[in-house]
Amino acid sequence: MGGKETRLPQLSEREQDILQRLSTGLSDQQIADELVLSLNTVKWYNRRIFAKLSDYSKGSCRNTSCCSSRPMSEQN
């Protein structure tokens, strides 16, 4: 492990709650209802989450072979 290591982004507990629900296929409105938040608040969290994940993905891509020309199915 001598190479540069990219760490997963730090997500707040609320961001983790929302991301977990997004991963199960709930809509923004369903998440808002479950967590007793406004729809706009859930959308705000979504932007923060995906900005953090996007930054991680870009950094990970620079430090690994994930951007190789091989199809995704062959990269593992």
Buried (B, 14 or more C-beta within 10 A) or exposed (E): EEEEEBEEBEBEEBBEBBBEBBEEEBEBEBBBEEBEBEEEBBEEBBEBBEEBBEEBBEBBEEEBEEEEEEEEEEEE
